[in-house]
Structures are given as structure tokens and as C-alpha cells.
Amino acid sequence: MTQKELEQEIKRKEDEIKALLELKDLVFDYERQIDLRLADLSKLYKQRKN
């Protein structure tokens, strides 16, 4: 593998990792939003029971 090919492969892997980290952040945010809505729904169910 030439130095140029090596640098290209390193850049490609760095870009893949960056994209995956962004996806991870999005998934975490979605999970947090789901948790908040489930908590709200739980409160509403409790109010309906009373």
C-alpha cells in the first residue's frame, strides 16, 4: 500500500467513524424523546385512573 493509498484509507475510516458518531447522537436524542413522551403518557394514564 502506497503512502497515498494509506492516507486515503485513513481518511475514509475517519469519515466513517464521524458519520457513525453523528448517527449515535441522533439515536440517543430519539431515545431521550421517546422516554420523555412515555413519562408524559404514564402521567396521563395515572390521571385517568383517578
Secondary structure in CASP SS format (residue, H / E / C, confidence):
PFRMAT SS
TARGET T0000
AUTHOR 0000-0000-0000
METHOD secondary structure of the structure
MODEL  1
M C 1.00
T C 1.00
Q H 1.00
K H 1.00
E H 1.00
L H 1.00
E H 1.00
Q H 1.00
E H 1.00
I H 1.00
K H 1.00
R H 1.00
K H 1.00
E H 1.00
D H 1.00
E H 1.00
I H 1.00
K H 1.00
A H 1.00
L H 1.00
L H 1.00
E H 1.00
L H 1.00
K H 1.00
D H 1.00
L H 1.00
V H 1.00
F H 1.00
D H 1.00
Y H 1.00
E H 1.00
R H 1.00
Q H 1.00
I H 1.00
D H 1.00
L H 1.00
R H 1.00
L H 1.00
A H 1.00
D H 1.00
L H 1.00
S H 1.00
K H 1.00
L H 1.00
Y H 1.00
K H 1.00
Q H 1.00
R H 1.00
K H 1.00
N C 1.00
END
